[in-house]
Amino acid sequence: MILLLVGVFGALGCVVRFLMEFAVRLRHPTQRPFGTVAANVIGTGLAGWATYKLTGTNDAHIHQVITSGFCGGLTTASSAFAIPVILARTHHWKYSLALLITTPVVGSVCFVIGMSLAH
């Protein structure tokens, strides 16, 4: 049952990420993935919160559903590192390099902020 819930919530996370990117591009047509970056920031913060709040409790299954499922679908390492390659191919070198450097740093900071908010 947990595996099914992780899959369902993972799909939900993917849909939310798509809708975030769609909403941004609808208002600001650009090659830059502002919606995906926002989804990664929100997802890592939520994962940090869930990790601090739910690890070592009786809610371990809820922790799996939130972190592996929803946050796993919302945040994507594949798009976080594929988009800079696409940008580099279209000669947006500076923006590509900025994404490669800042994505892991901002994700880590948001994870810690999420844990701090749970505390």
N, C-alpha and C positions, 0 to 999 in steps of 0.2 A: 504494500500500500504506500509506503514511504517513497519508493522508487517512482510510482505513478504520480504522486504529489510533486516530487522534484521535477519530473518531466513537464507536468502541467504548469507549475509556477515558472519553470525555465522558459516555456513558450510564452507565458504572460510577460516575462521580463523582456523577451525579444520584441514583442509587439509594442511594449512601452518605449523601448529604445527607438524602434522604427517611427513611432508617432512623434517622438521628440525631434528626431532628425527631419521628419516631414514638416512639422510645424515651423521649424527654423527656416528651412529652405523655401517654404511657402511665403514667408515674410521677407527673407533675405536670400535671394538666389546666389549661391556661392559654391565654390568647390571645397571650401573649408568646412570641416565636419564639426561645427559647433554643437549640434545636437548630440552627437556621439560622445564628444568630450564631456558634455554636461551629464549624460547618462553614466559615463564612467565615474565621474566625481560623486554623483548621488549614490550609485551602486556601491562604491567602495566605502563611503560613509555609512551606509546602511549595513554593510557587511561587518564593519568595525563595531557598530552598535550591537548587532546580533551576536557577534562573537563574544563580546564582553558580557552581555546580559544573559546569554543562554548557555554558554559553555559550562559544563560541570553541574548542570541542573537536571531536573527531570524532563526538561523541554528540549532534549538533544535532537529529537526528530524534527521539531519546529525549527531548530537551528539549521539542520540540513536542508530543509525545504526553503528557508529564507536565503541562506548563503549559497549553497550549491545550485538551488533551483532559480529563484527570482533574481538574485544578484549575479549569478552566473550567466543568466540570459541577458540581463540588463547591461552588464559590463562585458566587453569582449576584447580579449587580447588580440584576436585576429584582426579586428577592424582598427584597434588602436595602433597596430604596427603595419597594417596593409595600407592604410590611408596615407601615411608619410611616403610610402613607395609610390603611390599614385600621384601624389603632389610633386615628388621629385621628377617623375616622368614628364610632368607638365611644366617643368622648370620653376617650381615654387620651392627652391632649395632652402631658403631661410625658414619658411613656415614648416617645412618637412623636418628640418633639424630641430626646431623649437618643439615640435610635437614629440619627437623621439626622446628628447631630454626631459621635458616637463611631464609627460604622461606618467612615468613610474613615480616621479617625485610627488606630484599632486595626488596621485592615487594613494600613496603611502601616508601623506599628511592627512587626507580625508579619512582614511581608515583609523588613524590615531584620534582624530577629532570625533569620529563616531563612537570610539571606545570611551573617550572623555565625557561625551554627552550621556552615555549609558551609566557612567559612574555617578 
